[in-house]
Amino acid sequence: MSSKLSRREFLKGAAFGAVGLAASGVLGPHAAVAENADDSVNWDYEADVVVIGSGGAGLPAALKAMEDGSSVILVEANWDVGGHCAVSGGNLHSGCGTEIQKKYGIQDSADQYYIDHTSGVTLSTRFDDRDYVRSVANSMAECYEFCIAKGLIVQDKEPTRPHYVLDGGTEPESVPRWTYTDAATEGWEDTYTGKGNAGLGITRPLERTLRNQGARFLLNYHMDKIYRENAFSGRVLGVMATYTPHILPDETEPLASLWDEGNIETTQQQVNIRANKGVIVATGGSIGNLRFRTMFDPRLGPEFDGLSGMPFSDQDGSGELAAMEVGASLGNLASYMQHGGHQITMANRFGCRYGYGNGYNEKSRLWKLVAANGISPDYDSLCIVNMIGQRCGNEDKGAGGKYSYDSYEFFNTALASVVVDEKGDGNARRYGGPLWAIFDQDAVERNDWNMTQGVVDFDHGYCFKADTLEELAEAVVNKYYEHVKMDPQTLVETIKRYNSFVDAGVDTDWGKKTLGYKIERGPFYAAWATPNLHDCYSGLRVDSAMQVVDLRGELIPGLFACGECSGGMRIHGLGRVMTSGFIAGRSAASVDADGLSTASTELNPAFAGPDISSRSPLEFGVADAAAASVPVAAAQTAVTPANGETFIGSSDNGIGGTIQLQITVKDGKMTAIDIIKQQETEGIGTPAFEPLIAQALETQSCELDALSGATVTSNAFMEALNKAMIKAGLL
């Protein structure tokens, strides 16, 4: 793919129509009409660079464009800045020789990163665009240093490498690259989720710097159209956006941003913003758009309604669609397939709509939309059934393979397990539909689950309760598939068979290992256990400068894309997102008279690492995979209790969800504390357990000193310990 084309080359073959795209039902209402958008458009605002989206890609893009001498307007559909990044765990996932890697003696380079992410050893790397990866690798360490200079603070901890690395896993890292931002030092208040997500440690400092440097923000405006000189030719001129105020139920005033300096204060229904140099699309992906995602995977129906980041931020595909309307091509389409890993995961919490990650609490400004935060599942105490009451896979695969391809097997069976012939006329239909976790009152008491509205969501159809299994099946309403009814007799037989596996200790149907308890004492519960969608790894096709490519393989003058709405690289974490934004900002600020980027995408010599060009293929690919492969850690760890009586306590407030522990008591004292279940962050939360346990045993108390950098984990540990000590009569 050529990275530099003449204006004459751009104009060749530009007269292909939008009719086919519009007829597909994917594009918006503007697609069917070819509009000439020349200087007759009435421009309300203008800047050199217009950035659409203010998340993990848009913020670095705007900062870099400003540093390179361009004025910037950021257009954001939401009521505040940050996007998915603001409600994330703040995983920078940055390598190529960053300062934090050097500090801890980790040897890395742009070449090593490029080799890792183009090796083909894993599904994660097999479909990566090599020019895209090369460009990201060349600029990653430079972007990292740039963002630090703009206010981002990184936790002073040794970078880690995921335990599900290589050999079919989702992270093809040969060296540690996981680094986390520090949101605690400056005390950023998390009004989005109420849980203190570390992603604010990225978005708030970068937003503050942008505002201080004179960037303008147009919040509550959704970009609906990109203007180009002609329908499919010429230069991109700017965008049209419509007013989208966010008003919560029973309230009258729209939600407002934390800061207003630099905000463009208007409520005009429609505005046009001119981009003198370029438009950068940083809208965050398309997994929230039902029609878009089902082009690639028809299983991903309307039941996937609790996407990662929602209800604070969505991924509606608006950037991709607007760009496609002016001729843009999509890229890395194979990476859109939901193979498990970070794209599709089992929910962390059951019985609520938004089950991804750590969730929300009542401190969230959006709690009226969230309604409930769910319960953290105990797979020893439940089985998962489909819409008609059939067990549809090995639940352990979905849970234990939270971020790995182990989950793929479960999703493949569960998401296409319902076959019904409603009319009995030989026209059966296959569905996925919602999945339901079935458990009983013993499970509730054993796990200290609070089964009330606000913890689980009875009001909106995400949890059901009944005295008998037959009544439970009749009570369940399959949201989005109300015409498909759960069969009472099928559910009864399913649970009877499941209980027989518990008695035998062997699951001859699906091979589940967590068979600790039968489901037999009412009342019984059905809790929403539908998987979540997360990352988007496919988007607009771009060249190494993040300039958008059209359907003829030619660059679109003045149009750039970055982050999850740019196709090119299948990797989780903010490293590639922020770096692609950095590149896009640099490129947009550098355009020539024809709207083409003139900025170099070559490696800055100041960030060059060790030369590995002489290494053999076995040294950077297959051999590394074999050496580095580590099995996925089980979500639940077997415990061999010490002599004495044991008591269990749990907390759902860990950074990754539930922390469950078991104390052993002898002669009125705790003699052992074992962690039964936890999903805390590797290298940050997990190392906190050992000193917390030591402190608790020494003091015989649950009132402990929280560990710096692991406050959320520490507090959840203390809550779980408090519950166990109360059960033991120690408090």
CORLIN-V620508 format. One record per backbone hydrogen bond with DSSP energy under -1.0 kcal/mol. CO is the residue of the C=O (numbers start at 1). NH is the residue of the N-H. Records with the same first field share a line. If there is no record, write none. Layout:
BEGIN
CO = NH  NH
END
This chain:
BEGIN
6 = 10
7 = 11
11 = 14
14 = 16
18 = 22
19 = 23
20 = 24
22 = 25
28 = 31
30 = 33
38 = 41
41 = 43
45 = 274
47 = 276
48 = 277  278
49 = 73
50 = 280
51 = 75
52 = 282
54 = 82
55 = 59
57 = 61
58 = 62
59 = 63
60 = 64
61 = 65
62 = 66
63 = 67
64 = 68
65 = 70
66 = 69
71 = 49
72 = 216
73 = 51
74 = 218
75 = 53
76 = 221
78 = 220
82 = 86
85 = 88
88 = 199
90 = 181
91 = 574
98 = 102
99 = 103
100 = 104
101 = 106
102 = 105
109 = 113
110 = 114
111 = 115
112 = 116
113 = 117
115 = 118
122 = 126
125 = 128
129 = 133
130 = 134
131 = 135
132 = 136
133 = 137
134 = 138
135 = 139
136 = 140
139 = 143
140 = 144
141 = 145
142 = 146
143 = 147
144 = 148
145 = 149
146 = 150
147 = 152
148 = 151
153 = 182
155 = 157
160 = 177  178
166 = 169
171 = 166  173
178 = 160
179 = 92
180 = 155
183 = 188
189 = 191
191 = 365
193 = 361
197 = 200
198 = 201
199 = 202  203
200 = 204
202 = 206
203 = 207
204 = 208
205 = 209
206 = 210
207 = 211
208 = 212
209 = 213
210 = 215
211 = 214
216 = 74
217 = 264
218 = 76
220 = 244
222 = 242
225 = 240
227 = 237  238
228 = 37
233 = 230
235 = 229
237 = 275
238 = 227
239 = 273
240 = 224  225
241 = 271
242 = 222
246 = 255
248 = 251
260 = 263
262 = 217
269 = 243
271 = 241
272 = 44  45
273 = 239
274 = 47
278 = 50
279 = 560
280 = 52
281 = 562
285 = 317
286 = 289
289 = 293
290 = 294
292 = 295
293 = 296  297
297 = 300
299 = 301
301 = 304
303 = 305
307 = 310
309 = 313
315 = 288
317 = 321
318 = 322
319 = 323
320 = 324
321 = 325
323 = 326  328
324 = 327
327 = 551
329 = 541
331 = 539
332 = 335
333 = 336
334 = 337
337 = 339
340 = 343
342 = 535
343 = 534
345 = 532
350 = 375
351 = 457
353 = 355
355 = 348  349
361 = 364
364 = 367
366 = 369  370
367 = 371
370 = 372
375 = 350
378 = 381
380 = 517
383 = 438
385 = 436
386 = 389
388 = 487
390 = 386
394 = 397  398
395 = 399
396 = 400
397 = 401
399 = 402
401 = 404
404 = 341  407
407 = 411
408 = 412
409 = 413
410 = 414
411 = 415
413 = 416
414 = 417
418 = 431
420 = 429
429 = 420
431 = 418
435 = 529
436 = 385
437 = 527
438 = 383
439 = 525
440 = 444
441 = 445
442 = 446
443 = 447
444 = 449
450 = 452
452 = 455  456
455 = 374
456 = 454
457 = 462
458 = 461
462 = 528
464 = 526
466 = 524
468 = 472
469 = 473
470 = 474
471 = 475
472 = 476
477 = 479
478 = 481
481 = 484
487 = 491
488 = 492
489 = 493
490 = 494
491 = 495
492 = 496
493 = 497
494 = 498
495 = 499
496 = 500
497 = 501
498 = 502
499 = 503
500 = 504
501 = 505
507 = 511
513 = 515
521 = 441
524 = 466
525 = 439
526 = 464
527 = 437
528 = 351
532 = 345
533 = 308
539 = 331
540 = 567
541 = 549
543 = 546
546 = 561
547 = 543
548 = 556
549 = 329
550 = 553
554 = 550
556 = 559
557 = 236
558 = 279
559 = 548
560 = 281
563 = 566
565 = 540
568 = 129
569 = 571
574 = 578
575 = 579
576 = 580
577 = 581
578 = 582
579 = 583
580 = 584
581 = 585
582 = 586
583 = 587
584 = 588
585 = 589
587 = 590
592 = 595
595 = 558
596 = 592
604 = 607
605 = 608
612 = 615
616 = 619
621 = 625
622 = 626
623 = 627
624 = 628
625 = 629
635 = 678
645 = 665
647 = 663
649 = 661
651 = 659
657 = 654
659 = 651
660 = 676  677
661 = 649
662 = 674
663 = 647
664 = 671  672
665 = 645
666 = 669
669 = 666
672 = 664
674 = 662
676 = 637
677 = 660
681 = 684  685  686
685 = 688
686 = 689
688 = 692
689 = 693
690 = 694
691 = 695
692 = 696
693 = 697
694 = 698
695 = 699
696 = 700
702 = 704
707 = 710
710 = 714
711 = 715
712 = 716
713 = 717
714 = 718
715 = 719
716 = 720
717 = 721
718 = 722
719 = 723
720 = 724
721 = 725
722 = 726
723 = 727
724 = 728
725 = 730
726 = 729
END
